[in-house]
Amino acid sequence: MEIIVIFLLLILITLVVFAVLKMTGSSEKKETLEAVLNAKFIDFSDRIRLTMDKTREEVEKSKDFLSKNALKTLEHITGMNEVVGSLVKQ
């Protein structure tokens, strides 16, 4: 996940550098470029936030799933302990 974020950030930086180099210097183009860049940065920030929220939700779901499986495993181990104990007594 972090690799994707870093990759998107590198693409965004590359686009910014390309746009700055391509810009001729007129104030109207600068304002347009700034508006476009601001929109891109806001969009990028929103996508990162959504990705992090989804990741957090998946971690919570995984934690709950693993906790349930751990409890089932402990129950099975306890049952096996009782069976082995009864076999040893016989």
C-alpha positions in Angstrom: 0.0 0.0 0.0 2.8 2.4 0.9 4.5 1.6 -2.4 1.4 2.7 -4.3 1.3 5.9 -2.4 5.0 6.6 -3.0 4.6 5.7 -6.7 1.6 8.1 -7.1 3.6 10.8 -5.3 6.5 10.4 -7.7 4.1 10.6 -10.7 2.6 13.8 -9.2 6.0 15.4 -8.6 7.0 14.4 -12.2 3.9 16.1 -13.6 4.5 19.2 -11.5 8.1 19.5 -12.7 7.0 18.9 -16.3 4.3 21.5 -16.0 6.6 24.1 -14.5 9.2 23.5 -17.2 6.6 23.7 -20.0 5.1 26.9 -18.6 6.1 30.0 -20.6 5.7 32.6 -17.8 2.4 34.3 -18.4 0.5 35.1 -15.2 -2.7 33.6 -16.6 -1.0 30.3 -17.3 0.5 30.4 -13.9 -2.8 30.9 -12.2 -4.3 28.1 -14.3 -1.4 25.9 -13.5 -1.7 26.7 -9.8 -5.5 25.9 -9.8 -4.9 22.6 -11.6 -2.1 21.7 -9.2 -4.2 22.6 -6.2 -7.0 20.4 -7.5 -4.6 17.6 -8.1 -3.0 17.8 -4.7 -6.4 17.9 -3.0 -7.6 14.9 -5.1 -4.3 13.1 -4.2 -4.8 13.9 -0.5 -8.4 12.6 -0.6 -7.3 9.4 -2.3 -4.6 8.8 0.3 -7.1 9.5 3.1 -9.6 7.0 1.6 -7.0 4.4 1.1 -5.8 4.7 4.7 -9.4 4.5 6.0 -10.0 1.4 3.9 -6.7 -0.1 5.2 -7.6 0.7 8.8 -11.0 -1.0 8.3 -9.4 -4.1 6.8 -7.0 -4.3 9.7 -9.9 -4.1 12.2 -11.8 -6.9 10.4 -8.7 -9.0 10.2 -8.0 -8.5 13.9 -11.6 -9.6 14.8 -11.3 -12.6 12.5 -8.0 -13.7 13.9 -9.3 -13.3 17.5 -12.2 -15.6 16.7 -9.9 -18.1 15.2 -7.5 -17.9 18.2 -10.4 -18.6 20.6 -11.6 -21.6 18.5 -8.0 -22.9 18.4 -7.7 -22.6 22.2 -11.1 -24.5 22.6 -9.8 -27.3 20.4 -6.5 -27.5 22.3 -8.5 -27.6 25.6 -10.6 -30.4 24.2 -7.6 -32.3 23.0 -6.0 -31.9 26.5 -9.1 -33.4 28.1 -9.0 -36.4 25.6 -5.3 -37.0 26.2 -5.8 -36.7 30.0 -8.6 -39.3 29.9 -6.5 -41.6 27.7 -3.6 -41.4 30.1 -5.8 -42.2 33.1 -7.0 -45.4 31.3 
